[in-house]
Amino acid sequence: MILQGLELYDPRSSATTQGDLEIEDGRILRLGQNLGNSGGSDNRFKGRFLMPAFFDAHTHFMMGGQMLEHLDCGSLKDGQALLSALQQRCDTIPAGSWLEGYGLDLDEIELDLEAINRITAGHFLFIQTHDLHSALANRPALNQADINASTPDPPDGRARRDQNGNPTGIVSEGLVWKMR
């Protein structure tokens, strides 16, 4: 089947062009101009807009949009770079606001949790890891979520704790979702 006279959108170039679309067994075979009439044609779509659709079994579209405003920690390769980025962001947002980030790799960066708490003390810090299954939170954020030494870990998550049972600031799974 050929759909003729469509307005076709190309996401690579952000351009639109007039053209035809050939479909067979639910799959796109080709796009182009004047594809002809092999297997029937359908002019019902003339002048209509066609754009590729999203199909993914595990994509977080809303998070992707929200993360545009968050601190990107994906390129930070050491603890000092993280501290510098946190200080820079804290200097630009009002005291008492949330400093949110994403992309942190806990296996790559050695965290100085005391320094992180000192730098971000006037803010609520919540940075999700690259896989979205863990996060770094500062003391004010943990307190806001009522995560402390007497808070039991839920069955679906846990808080890393120091030798006295106090949360260190690294939370995983269910506690990440509790804090979001």
C-alpha positions in Angstrom: 0.0 0.0 0.0 1.3 3.5 -0.9 0.1 6.5 1.1 0.5 9.5 -1.2 1.0 13.2 -0.7 2.0 13.1 3.0 3.8 15.7 4.9 6.8 13.7 6.1 8.9 14.7 9.1 12.6 13.7 9.3 13.8 14.0 13.0 17.5 13.9 11.9 17.2 17.2 10.0 13.9 18.6 11.5 12.8 19.1 7.9 9.4 18.3 6.5 8.8 17.3 2.8 5.9 16.2 0.7 6.1 12.6 -0.3 4.8 9.1 -0.3 5.1 6.2 2.1 5.0 2.5 1.1 3.8 0.0 3.7 3.7 -3.7 3.5 2.6 -6.1 6.3 2.6 -3.2 8.8 6.2 -2.2 8.0 7.5 0.9 6.3 9.3 -0.2 3.1 10.3 3.1 1.7 9.7 6.9 1.6 10.0 9.0 -1.5 8.5 11.0 -4.2 6.0 9.6 -6.7 6.4 6.0 -5.6 3.8 4.9 -8.0 0.9 2.6 -7.6 2.2 -0.9 -6.8 -0.2 -2.8 -4.6 -2.8 0.0 -4.4 -2.7 3.6 -3.3 -4.6 5.6 -0.7 -5.1 9.3 -1.1 -7.1 9.7 2.2 -3.9 11.0 3.9 -3.1 13.7 1.4 -1.8 16.7 3.3 -1.7 14.8 6.6 1.4 14.9 8.8 3.5 11.8 9.4 6.2 11.5 12.1 8.0 8.4 13.5 6.4 7.1 16.7 8.1 6.1 19.8 8.1 2.4 20.7 10.1 1.3 23.6 9.2 -1.1 26.4 11.2 0.7 29.0 11.6 4.5 28.5 11.0 7.2 31.0 9.8 10.0 28.8 8.6 12.2 31.7 11.9 11.8 33.6 13.8 12.7 30.4 12.0 16.0 30.1 12.3 16.8 33.8 16.0 16.0 33.8 16.6 18.9 31.3 16.6 21.2 34.3 18.6 18.9 36.6 22.4 18.8 37.2 23.9 16.3 34.7 26.5 14.3 36.7 27.1 11.7 33.9 30.4 13.3 32.8 31.8 13.8 36.3 34.7 11.5 36.8 35.8 12.2 40.4 34.6 13.4 43.7 36.2 16.8 43.4 34.4 17.4 40.1 31.1 16.5 41.8 31.8 18.9 44.7 32.7 21.7 42.3 29.5 21.1 40.3 27.4 21.0 43.5 29.0 24.3 44.8 28.4 26.0 41.4 24.7 24.9 41.4 24.1 25.9 45.0 25.5 29.3 44.2 22.8 29.8 41.6 19.6 28.5 43.2 17.7 30.0 46.2 18.4 28.6 49.7 15.9 26.0 50.7 15.3 24.8 47.2 15.9 21.3 45.7 19.1 20.6 43.9 18.3 17.6 41.7 20.6 15.7 39.4 21.0 12.5 37.5 23.6 10.3 35.9 25.8 9.7 39.0 28.0 6.6 38.8 28.6 5.4 42.3 31.2 2.9 41.0 33.3 5.6 39.4 33.2 8.4 41.9 34.4 8.3 45.5 32.0 10.4 47.5 33.0 12.6 50.4 29.6 12.6 52.1 30.6 15.1 54.8 31.8 17.6 52.2 28.6 17.1 50.1 26.5 17.8 53.2 28.6 20.9 54.0 28.3 22.3 50.5 24.6 21.6 50.1 23.5 22.2 53.7 21.1 25.1 52.7 19.4 23.0 50.0 17.7 19.6 49.5 19.9 17.4 47.4 18.7 14.4 45.4 20.8 13.0 42.6 19.8 9.8 40.9 22.3 7.3 39.6 22.7 6.6 35.9 20.5 3.5 36.2 17.8 5.3 38.3 17.9 2.5 40.9 19.9 4.5 43.5 20.4 8.1 44.6 22.5 10.4 46.6 20.6 12.6 49.1 21.9 15.0 51.7 20.8 15.3 55.3 18.0 17.8 54.7 16.5 15.7 52.0 16.7 12.5 54.1 15.1 14.4 57.0 12.3 15.6 54.7 11.7 12.0 53.6 11.8 10.9 57.3 14.7 8.6 56.6 16.9 8.3 59.8 18.5 5.8 62.1 15.2 4.6 63.4 13.6 4.2 59.9 13.5 0.6 58.9 14.5 -0.3 55.4 11.4 -1.2 53.3 11.3 -4.7 51.7 11.9 -3.1 48.3 14.8 -0.8 49.1 17.6 0.2 51.5 19.6 3.1 52.9 23.3 2.6 53.3 24.2 3.2 56.9 27.2 4.1 59.0 28.4 2.1 62.0 25.8 3.9 64.2 22.9 3.0 61.9 22.6 6.6 60.5 21.8 6.8 56.7 24.9 7.9 54.8 22.9 9.5 51.9 22.9 6.6 49.5 19.5 5.1 49.0 18.3 2.4 46.6 15.1 1.1 44.9 12.0 1.8 47.1 13.6 4.6 49.0 14.5 6.3 45.8 10.8 6.3 44.9 9.8 7.5 48.3 12.0 10.5 47.9 10.9 11.5 44.4 
